[in-house]
Amino acid sequence: MISRLKLKRLAACASLLLAGVVLAACTNPERVRARQEAAQAEMEAKNDAQCRSNGVEPGSLAYEQCRERIAAQHAEKEALRAQRSESFQRTLGEGTNALSGH
């Protein structure tokens, strides 16, 4: 016979699973893509404005170098963010393993 505690845990897990499925179904891929494209366009405009504020014109070698430098800075920041996220996930996983006794 299944104890009440096990039934409560099973019901909680089923509820969480159902909530996850419902939330995943609400994600609209077109909306996600549109947000990503808008963010990319905004970043491109900021990068352009930053280079122009340095007195360089689009099409010039100095402008291209400015844009490359900014792109490298963004890539470095993204790599650092990804590394931090991975480290956090690893730490989180180790913590849950310690709690579960594995």
C-alpha positions as CSV (number, residue, x, y, z in Angstrom):
1,M,0.0,0.0,0.0
2,I,1.3,3.5,-0.9
3,S,1.7,5.8,2.1
4,R,0.1,9.3,2.1
5,L,3.5,10.9,2.0
6,K,4.3,9.0,-1.2
7,L,1.0,10.0,-2.7
8,K,1.5,13.6,-1.9
9,R,5.0,13.5,-3.4
10,L,3.6,11.8,-6.5
11,A,0.8,14.4,-6.8
12,A,3.3,17.2,-6.4
13,C,5.6,15.8,-9.1
14,A,2.7,15.3,-11.5
15,S,1.6,18.9,-10.9
16,L,5.1,20.2,-11.6
17,L,5.3,18.1,-14.7
18,L,1.9,19.3,-15.9
19,A,2.9,23.0,-15.2
20,G,6.1,22.5,-17.2
21,V,4.2,21.1,-20.2
22,V,1.7,23.9,-20.1
23,L,4.4,26.6,-19.9
24,A,6.3,24.9,-22.7
25,A,3.2,25.0,-24.8
26,C,2.8,28.7,-24.2
27,T,6.2,29.5,-25.7
28,N,5.7,30.9,-29.2
29,P,8.8,30.3,-31.4
30,E,7.9,33.2,-33.6
31,R,7.7,35.5,-30.6
32,V,11.0,34.3,-29.3
33,R,12.7,34.7,-32.7
34,A,11.2,38.2,-33.0
35,R,12.6,39.2,-29.6
36,Q,16.0,37.9,-30.5
37,E,16.0,39.7,-33.8
38,A,14.9,43.0,-32.1
39,A,17.6,42.6,-29.5
40,Q,20.2,42.0,-32.3
41,A,19.0,45.0,-34.2
42,E,19.2,47.2,-31.1
43,M,22.7,46.0,-30.3
44,E,23.8,46.7,-34.0
45,A,22.4,50.2,-33.7
46,K,24.2,50.8,-30.4
47,N,27.4,49.5,-31.9
48,D,27.0,51.7,-34.9
49,A,26.3,54.8,-32.8
50,Q,29.3,54.0,-30.6
51,C,31.7,53.8,-33.6
52,R,30.2,56.9,-35.2
53,S,30.6,58.8,-31.9
54,N,34.3,58.1,-32.2
55,G,34.3,60.1,-35.5
56,V,34.6,57.1,-37.9
57,E,32.4,56.6,-41.0
58,P,30.8,53.4,-42.1
59,G,32.8,51.7,-44.8
60,S,36.1,53.0,-43.5
61,L,38.8,50.7,-42.2
62,A,38.6,52.5,-38.8
63,Y,34.9,51.8,-38.7
64,E,35.3,48.1,-39.5
65,Q,38.0,47.8,-36.8
66,C,35.8,49.5,-34.3
67,R,32.9,47.1,-35.0
68,E,35.2,44.1,-34.8
69,R,36.5,45.3,-31.5
70,I,33.0,45.8,-30.1
71,A,32.0,42.3,-31.5
72,A,35.0,40.8,-29.7
73,Q,34.0,42.5,-26.5
74,H,30.5,41.2,-26.8
75,A,31.8,37.6,-27.5
76,E,34.0,37.8,-24.5
77,K,31.2,38.9,-22.2
78,E,28.9,36.1,-23.6
79,A,31.6,33.5,-23.1
80,L,32.1,34.7,-19.5
81,R,28.3,34.6,-18.9
82,A,28.1,31.1,-20.3
83,Q,31.0,30.0,-18.1
84,R,29.3,31.4,-15.0
85,S,26.0,29.8,-15.9
86,E,27.7,26.4,-16.4
87,S,29.6,26.8,-13.1
88,F,26.3,27.7,-11.4
89,Q,24.5,24.7,-12.9
90,R,27.4,22.4,-11.9
91,T,27.3,23.8,-8.3
92,L,23.5,23.4,-8.2
93,G,23.8,19.8,-9.4
94,E,26.4,19.0,-6.8
95,G,24.2,20.5,-4.1
96,T,21.2,18.4,-5.1
97,N,23.3,15.3,-5.3
98,A,24.5,15.9,-1.8
99,L,20.9,16.3,-0.6
100,S,19.8,13.1,-2.3
101,G,22.7,11.1,-1.0
102,H,24.1,10.2,-4.5
